[in-house]
Every structure is written in structure tokens, then in C-alpha cells.
Amino acid sequence: MRFYLIVVLALATIALVFTIQNVAAVDVTFLVWTVTMSRALLIMFVLAIGFLLGWFLHSYYSYRTKR
């Protein structure tokens, strides 16, 4: 339990430092859509999309191999 708490606190600290260092605003343009957001938020958003896409493709592949 104590080890888990230390790992969670270390990861939270790393995430906080990452966010503080990447607060610069960037413009993201896709076709005619443009949005301005912080670099850290953009990286987290792209990471979340990657996780969801990987989970979906893995689930789909598992479903197809069972049939």
C-alpha cells in the first residue's frame, strides 16, 4: 500500500511538472477548424485518443479471432 502511494505521488508530481513546463498556447488547424490550446492539453488529448483507438482495435481484433 505504501509503495503504491509513493508511485502515485511520483507520477502526479511528474504530470504537474510537465503541465507547468508546457503551458504555451499552440494553434491546431484541421481542414477549416482551428483551435488554440495549451501544449500539455494537446499532448494529453492525443494520448487519450491513442489509448482509446488502441483499446478499440485490440477489442475488435480479439472479437474477430474468437469467431
N, CA, C and O atoms as CSV, one atom per row, in Angstrom:
chain,resi,resn,atom,element,x,y,z
A,1,MET,N,N,0.831,-1.188,0.000
A,1,MET,CA,C,0.000,0.000,0.000
A,1,MET,C,C,0.873,1.248,0.000
A,1,MET,O,O,0.585,2.196,-0.731
A,2,ARG,N,N,1.913,1.267,0.789
A,2,ARG,CA,C,2.787,2.429,0.877
A,2,ARG,C,C,3.533,2.645,-0.440
A,2,ARG,O,O,3.699,3.783,-0.877
A,3,PHE,N,N,3.988,1.548,-1.082
A,3,PHE,CA,C,4.678,1.639,-2.361
A,3,PHE,C,C,3.755,2.231,-3.424
A,3,PHE,O,O,4.176,3.074,-4.216
A,4,TYR,N,N,2.509,1.793,-3.440
A,4,TYR,CA,C,1.514,2.294,-4.387
A,4,TYR,C,C,1.317,3.793,-4.206
A,4,TYR,O,O,1.232,4.527,-5.191
A,5,LEU,N,N,1.244,4.252,-2.979
A,5,LEU,CA,C,1.072,5.674,-2.688
A,5,LEU,C,C,2.273,6.478,-3.178
A,5,LEU,O,O,2.106,7.560,-3.740
A,6,ILE,N,N,3.465,5.965,-2.973
A,6,ILE,CA,C,4.671,6.648,-3.427
A,6,ILE,C,C,4.695,6.738,-4.953
A,6,ILE,O,O,5.050,7.782,-5.500
A,7,VAL,N,N,4.327,5.669,-5.640
A,7,VAL,CA,C,4.303,5.669,-7.104
A,7,VAL,C,C,3.277,6.669,-7.627
A,7,VAL,O,O,3.558,7.404,-8.573
A,8,VAL,N,N,2.100,6.702,-7.026
A,8,VAL,CA,C,1.046,7.630,-7.457
A,8,VAL,C,C,1.490,9.074,-7.228
A,8,VAL,O,O,1.285,9.923,-8.096
A,9,LEU,N,N,2.083,9.362,-6.093
A,9,LEU,CA,C,2.565,10.715,-5.823
A,9,LEU,C,C,3.689,11.119,-6.777
A,9,LEU,O,O,3.742,12.269,-7.211
A,10,ALA,N,N,4.580,10.193,-7.107
A,10,ALA,CA,C,5.663,10.483,-8.044
A,10,ALA,C,C,5.095,10.778,-9.436
A,10,ALA,O,O,5.530,11.725,-10.092
A,11,LEU,N,N,4.130,9.978,-9.888
A,11,LEU,CA,C,3.525,10.218,-11.191
A,11,LEU,C,C,2.746,11.525,-11.222
A,11,LEU,O,O,2.766,12.230,-12.231
A,12,ALA,N,N,2.067,11.856,-10.145
A,12,ALA,CA,C,1.337,13.120,-10.078
A,12,ALA,C,C,2.306,14.301,-10.112
A,12,ALA,O,O,2.022,15.318,-10.745
A,13,THR,N,N,3.432,14.174,-9.444
A,13,THR,CA,C,4.439,15.230,-9.456
A,13,THR,C,C,5.026,15.412,-10.853
A,13,THR,O,O,5.207,16.538,-11.317
A,14,ILE,N,N,5.317,14.310,-11.511
A,14,ILE,CA,C,5.846,14.378,-12.880
A,14,ILE,C,C,4.821,15.019,-13.810
A,14,ILE,O,O,5.185,15.843,-14.649
A,15,ALA,N,N,3.551,14.657,-13.679
A,15,ALA,CA,C,2.493,15.248,-14.507
A,15,ALA,C,C,2.354,16.741,-14.237
A,15,ALA,O,O,2.132,17.519,-15.164
A,16,LEU,N,N,2.482,17.144,-12.984
A,16,LEU,CA,C,2.392,18.562,-12.642
A,16,LEU,C,C,3.550,19.349,-13.242
A,16,LEU,O,O,3.344,20.428,-13.797
A,17,VAL,N,N,4.759,18.822,-13.137
A,17,VAL,CA,C,5.924,19.490,-13.714
A,17,VAL,C,C,5.781,19.575,-15.233
A,17,VAL,O,O,6.098,20.606,-15.826
A,18,PHE,N,N,5.310,18.510,-15.860
A,18,PHE,CA,C,5.094,18.501,-17.308
A,18,PHE,C,C,4.098,19.573,-17.715
A,18,PHE,O,O,4.317,20.286,-18.694
A,19,THR,N,N,3.013,19.690,-16.978
A,19,THR,CA,C,1.989,20.678,-17.290
A,19,THR,C,C,2.511,22.098,-17.106
A,19,THR,O,O,2.235,22.969,-17.931
A,20,ILE,N,N,3.253,22.339,-16.048
A,20,ILE,CA,C,3.798,23.679,-15.791
A,20,ILE,C,C,4.790,24.080,-16.880
A,20,ILE,O,O,4.842,25.249,-17.262
A,21,GLN,N,N,5.573,23.138,-17.381
A,21,GLN,CA,C,6.580,23.454,-18.382
A,21,GLN,C,C,6.002,23.604,-19.793
A,21,GLN,O,O,6.679,24.131,-20.675
A,22,ASN,N,N,4.772,23.155,-20.022
A,22,ASN,CA,C,4.195,23.177,-21.362
A,22,ASN,C,C,2.892,23.968,-21.407
A,22,ASN,O,O,1.882,23.473,-21.907
A,23,VAL,N,N,2.909,25.181,-20.892
A,23,VAL,CA,C,1.692,25.997,-20.868
A,23,VAL,C,C,1.572,26.899,-22.093
A,23,VAL,O,O,0.583,27.621,-22.219
A,24,ALA,N,N,2.532,26.878,-22.983
A,24,ALA,CA,C,2.484,27.736,-24.171
A,24,ALA,C,C,1.285,27.364,-25.036
A,24,ALA,O,O,0.981,26.185,-25.217
A,25,ALA,N,N,0.619,28.365,-25.559
A,25,ALA,CA,C,-0.539,28.142,-26.415
A,25,ALA,C,C,-0.078,27.799,-27.828
A,25,ALA,O,O,0.841,28.418,-28.363
A,26,VAL,N,N,-0.725,26.814,-28.415
A,26,VAL,CA,C,-0.438,26.424,-29.792
A,26,VAL,C,C,-1.744,26.419,-30.571
A,26,VAL,O,O,-2.808,26.156,-30.010
A,27,ASP,N,N,-1.661,26.711,-31.865
A,27,ASP,CA,C,-2.816,26.658,-32.748
A,27,ASP,C,C,-2.834,25.316,-33.455
A,27,ASP,O,O,-1.831,24.887,-34.025
A,28,VAL,N,N,-3.983,24.657,-33.412
A,28,VAL,CA,C,-4.161,23.394,-34.106
A,28,VAL,C,C,-5.173,23.639,-35.213
A,28,VAL,O,O,-6.293,24.081,-34.954
A,29,THR,N,N,-4.778,23.351,-36.442
A,29,THR,CA,C,-5.650,23.556,-37.592
A,29,THR,C,C,-5.889,22.230,-38.287
A,29,THR,O,O,-4.946,21.518,-38.632
A,30,PHE,N,N,-7.155,21.903,-38.488
A,30,PHE,CA,C,-7.545,20.700,-39.218
A,30,PHE,C,C,-8.629,21.099,-40.207
A,30,PHE,O,O,-9.742,21.450,-39.814
A,31,LEU,N,N,-8.298,21.041,-41.490
A,31,LEU,CA,C,-9.169,21.494,-42.579
A,31,LEU,C,C,-9.553,22.952,-42.338
A,31,LEU,O,O,-8.703,23.832,-42.473
A,32,VAL,N,N,-10.811,23.235,-41.983
A,32,VAL,CA,C,-11.222,24.625,-41.738
A,32,VAL,C,C,-11.387,24.918,-40.257
A,32,VAL,O,O,-11.759,26.029,-39.879
A,33,TRP,N,N,-11.115,23.935,-39.423
A,33,TRP,CA,C,-11.310,24.058,-37.982
A,33,TRP,C,C,-9.991,24.449,-37.330
A,33,TRP,O,O,-8.971,23.798,-37.552
A,34,THR,N,N,-10.006,25.511,-36.527
A,34,THR,CA,C,-8.806,25.960,-35.813
A,34,THR,C,C,-9.137,26.129,-34.332
A,34,THR,O,O,-10.161,26.711,-33.973
A,35,VAL,N,N,-8.260,25.612,-33.485
A,35,VAL,CA,C,-8.452,25.737,-32.043
A,35,VAL,C,C,-7.106,26.086,-31.408
A,35,VAL,O,O,-6.058,25.626,-31.861
A,36,THR,N,N,-7.147,26.896,-30.366
A,36,THR,CA,C,-5.951,27.258,-29.611
A,36,THR,C,C,-6.042,26.622,-28.228
A,36,THR,O,O,-7.033,26.787,-27.517
A,37,MET,N,N,-4.994,25.896,-27.863
A,37,MET,CA,C,-4.973,25.239,-26.549
A,37,MET,C,C,-3.538,25.136,-26.069
A,37,MET,O,O,-2.603,25.359,-26.838
A,38,SER,N,N,-3.365,24.800,-24.804
A,38,SER,CA,C,-2.010,24.648,-24.281
A,38,SER,C,C,-1.375,23.379,-24.849
A,38,SER,O,O,-2.064,22.418,-25.189
A,39,ARG,N,N,-0.072,23.402,-24.942
A,39,ARG,CA,C,0.655,22.264,-25.495
A,39,ARG,C,C,0.449,21.010,-24.648
A,39,ARG,O,O,0.313,19.915,-25.195
A,40,ALA,N,N,0.423,21.152,-23.329
A,40,ALA,CA,C,0.230,19.998,-22.442
A,40,ALA,C,C,-1.144,19.376,-22.654
A,40,ALA,O,O,-1.275,18.153,-22.690
A,41,LEU,N,N,-2.172,20.217,-22.793
A,41,LEU,CA,C,-3.523,19.705,-23.030
A,41,LEU,C,C,-3.598,18.984,-24.363
A,41,LEU,O,O,-4.250,17.945,-24.472
A,42,LEU,N,N,-2.944,19.520,-25.366
A,42,LEU,CA,C,-2.930,18.878,-26.679
A,42,LEU,C,C,-2.265,17.507,-26.613
A,42,LEU,O,O,-2.771,16.544,-27.189
A,43,ILE,N,N,-1.137,17.413,-25.915
A,43,ILE,CA,C,-0.436,16.131,-25.798
A,43,ILE,C,C,-1.284,15.115,-25.040
A,43,ILE,O,O,-1.354,13.951,-25.435
A,44,MET,N,N,-1.924,15.541,-23.962
A,44,MET,CA,C,-2.793,14.633,-23.205
A,44,MET,C,C,-3.993,14.183,-24.036
A,44,MET,O,O,-4.405,13.025,-23.957
A,45,PHE,N,N,-4.550,15.092,-24.828
A,45,PHE,CA,C,-5.686,14.770,-25.681
A,45,PHE,C,C,-5.299,13.739,-26.740
A,45,PHE,O,O,-6.033,12.778,-26.971
A,46,VAL,N,N,-4.156,13.937,-27.376
A,46,VAL,CA,C,-3.689,12.994,-28.389
A,46,VAL,C,C,-3.364,11.645,-27.755
A,46,VAL,O,O,-3.628,10.603,-28.356
A,47,LEU,N,N,-2.800,11.649,-26.558
A,47,LEU,CA,C,-2.509,10.408,-25.844
A,47,LEU,C,C,-3.796,9.644,-25.531
A,47,LEU,O,O,-3.851,8.426,-25.701
A,48,ALA,N,N,-4.826,10.352,-25.077
A,48,ALA,CA,C,-6.107,9.713,-24.776
A,48,ALA,C,C,-6.737,9.114,-26.035
A,48,ALA,O,O,-7.288,8.014,-25.992
A,49,ILE,N,N,-6.655,9.833,-27.150
A,49,ILE,CA,C,-7.182,9.302,-28.408
A,49,ILE,C,C,-6.420,8.039,-28.805
A,49,ILE,O,O,-7.022,7.071,-29.269
A,50,GLY,N,N,-5.116,8.045,-28.626
A,50,GLY,CA,C,-4.311,6.868,-28.942
A,50,GLY,C,C,-4.668,5.670,-28.082
A,50,GLY,O,O,-4.760,4.549,-28.582
A,51,PHE,N,N,-4.871,5.898,-26.786
A,51,PHE,CA,C,-5.280,4.806,-25.898
A,51,PHE,C,C,-6.631,4.241,-26.308
A,51,PHE,O,O,-6.800,3.023,-26.381
A,52,LEU,N,N,-7.591,5.115,-26.577
A,52,LEU,CA,C,-8.924,4.658,-26.975
A,52,LEU,C,C,-8.892,3.914,-28.301
A,52,LEU,O,O,-9.553,2.886,-28.446
A,53,LEU,N,N,-8.144,4.409,-29.260
A,53,LEU,CA,C,-8.035,3.746,-30.549
A,53,LEU,C,C,-7.363,2.383,-30.402
A,53,LEU,O,O,-7.806,1.407,-31.007
A,54,GLY,N,N,-6.307,2.311,-29.611
A,54,GLY,CA,C,-5.644,1.029,-29.373
A,54,GLY,C,C,-6.544,0.035,-28.672
A,54,GLY,O,O,-6.560,-1.144,-29.026
A,55,TRP,N,N,-7.295,0.495,-27.681
A,55,TRP,CA,C,-8.227,-0.388,-26.970
A,55,TRP,C,C,-9.311,-0.896,-27.912
A,55,TRP,O,O,-9.657,-2.078,-27.890
A,56,PHE,N,N,-9.849,0.006,-28.745
A,56,PHE,CA,C,-10.895,-0.385,-29.678
A,56,PHE,C,C,-10.380,-1.402,-30.691
A,56,PHE,O,O,-11.039,-2.408,-30.951
A,57,LEU,N,N,-9.211,-1.143,-31.261
A,57,LEU,CA,C,-8.665,-2.073,-32.254
A,57,LEU,C,C,-8.309,-3.419,-31.632
A,57,LEU,O,O,-8.505,-4.459,-32.261
A,58,HIS,N,N,-7.794,-3.414,-30.416
A,58,HIS,CA,C,-7.492,-4.674,-29.736
A,58,HIS,C,C,-8.772,-5.458,-29.462
A,58,HIS,O,O,-8.810,-6.672,-29.661
A,59,SER,N,N,-9.815,-4.775,-29.008
A,59,SER,CA,C,-11.090,-5.434,-28.744
A,59,SER,C,C,-11.682,-6.000,-30.029
A,59,SER,O,O,-12.193,-7.119,-30.041
A,60,TYR,N,N,-11.613,-5.241,-31.092
A,60,TYR,CA,C,-12.138,-5.697,-32.374
A,60,TYR,C,C,-11.370,-6.913,-32.873
A,60,TYR,O,O,-11.970,-7.876,-33.352
A,61,TYR,N,N,-10.046,-6.873,-32.763
A,61,TYR,CA,C,-9.232,-7.999,-33.204
A,61,TYR,C,C,-9.519,-9.240,-32.357
A,61,TYR,O,O,-9.616,-10.342,-32.897
A,62,SER,N,N,-9.656,-9.076,-31.042
A,62,SER,CA,C,-9.981,-10.200,-30.170
A,62,SER,C,C,-11.336,-10.801,-30.519
A,62,SER,O,O,-11.500,-12.021,-30.526
A,63,TYR,N,N,-12.298,-9.944,-30.808
A,63,TYR,CA,C,-13.646,-10.393,-31.187
A,63,TYR,C,C,-13.599,-11.176,-32.493
A,63,TYR,O,O,-14.251,-12.212,-32.627
A,64,ARG,N,N,-12.825,-10.676,-33.456
A,64,ARG,CA,C,-12.753,-11.333,-34.775
A,64,ARG,C,C,-12.030,-12.679,-34.687
A,64,ARG,O,O,-12.380,-13.598,-35.428
A,65,THR,N,N,-11.043,-12.829,-33.817
A,65,THR,CA,C,-10.320,-14.099,-33.733
A,65,THR,C,C,-11.116,-15.151,-32.984
A,65,THR,O,O,-10.891,-16.342,-33.197
A,66,LYS,N,N,-12.041,-14.757,-32.112
A,66,LYS,CA,C,-12.873,-15.710,-31.386
A,66,LYS,C,C,-13.949,-16.325,-32.276
A,66,LYS,O,O,-14.397,-17.444,-32.030
A,67,ARG,N,N,-14.358,-15.601,-33.300
A,67,ARG,CA,C,-15.413,-16.091,-34.176
A,67,ARG,C,C,-14.900,-17.031,-35.222
A,67,ARG,O,O,-15.676,-17.528,-36.038
